[in-house]
Amino acid sequence: MSCSPRLSRVAGGKREKKTMSLVRLDPGAGQAVKSVLSEKGAQGPVRIELQFTGCCDPSLGLIVDAIRESDLVEEVDGITFVIDPETYELAGEVRIARADETGRTAFVLTSSHPMGEWDGLITCSIRT
């Protein structure tokens, strides 16, 4: 869990420190993220992104990705999370909880600014 989050923004190759929270991990979620990344042999930051299914409101998802110049970056439980500023403005702080499903570990992402009626109800995996 993030006690005193330090969020930074990459700007012109330099990180600017800010005090706001990007991610809050529920108990066990950080270890679950690390386990999934290890199982997939994935390295790199985990991006919180908007996903669109075409028929419903947008939802949040996770993907292993590179840090982009304009990204907001926060390390929580030894995991680097990134999000673009526009997504952060829309979603706010994102809570990540572990959801055990048959045959896979999934995650439920809940934004502090609900993005639709399904916010916090859809599970996702970490895409690589």
MOWO-V427258 format. One record per residue. N is the residue number from 1. SS is DSSP state (H for helix, E for strand, L for the rest). OMEGA is omega in whole degrees, -180 to 180 (999 if undefined). Layout:
BEGIN
N | SS | OMEGA
N | SS | OMEGA
END
This chain:
BEGIN
1 | L | -179
2 | L | -179
3 | L | 176
4 | L | -173
5 | L | 174
6 | L | -179
7 | E | 177
8 | E | 178
9 | E | 178
10 | E | -180
11 | E | 180
12 | L | 179
13 | L | 180
14 | E | 177
15 | E | 176
16 | E | -179
17 | E | 176
18 | E | 178
19 | L | 173
20 | L | -175
21 | L | 178
22 | L | -173
23 | E | 171
24 | E | -180
25 | E | 173
26 | L | 179
27 | L | 178
28 | L | -177
29 | H | -180
30 | H | 179
31 | H | 178
32 | H | 177
33 | H | 179
34 | H | 180
35 | H | 180
36 | H | 179
37 | H | 179
38 | H | 179
39 | H | -178
40 | H | -177
41 | L | -175
42 | L | 175
43 | L | 178
44 | L | -179
45 | E | 176
46 | E | -179
47 | E | 170
48 | E | -174
49 | E | 172
50 | E | 176
51 | E | -180
52 | L | 180
53 | L | 178
54 | L | -177
55 | L | -174
56 | L | 174
57 | L | 176
58 | L | 175
59 | E | 179
60 | E | 178
61 | E | -179
62 | E | 177
63 | E | 174
64 | E | -173
65 | E | 176
66 | L | 175
67 | L | 177
68 | L | -173
69 | L | -175
70 | L | -175
71 | L | 166
72 | E | -173
73 | E | 176
74 | E | 175
75 | E | 179
76 | E | 180
77 | L | 179
78 | L | 180
79 | E | 177
80 | E | 177
81 | E | 177
82 | E | 177
83 | E | 178
84 | L | -175
85 | H | -179
86 | H | 178
87 | H | 179
88 | H | 179
89 | H | 180
90 | H | -172
91 | H | -173
92 | L | 179
93 | L | -179
94 | E | 175
95 | E | 179
96 | E | 178
97 | E | 177
98 | E | 177
99 | E | 179
100 | E | 176
101 | E | -180
102 | L | 175
103 | L | 179
104 | E | 172
105 | E | -180
106 | E | -178
107 | E | 174
108 | E | 180
109 | E | -180
110 | E | -179
111 | E | 179
112 | L | 173
113 | L | -176
114 | L | -176
115 | L | -180
116 | L | -177
117 | L | -179
118 | L | -177
119 | L | 179
120 | L | -178
121 | L | -176
122 | L | 177
123 | E | 177
124 | E | 173
125 | L | 178
126 | E | 178
127 | E | 178
128 | L | 999
END
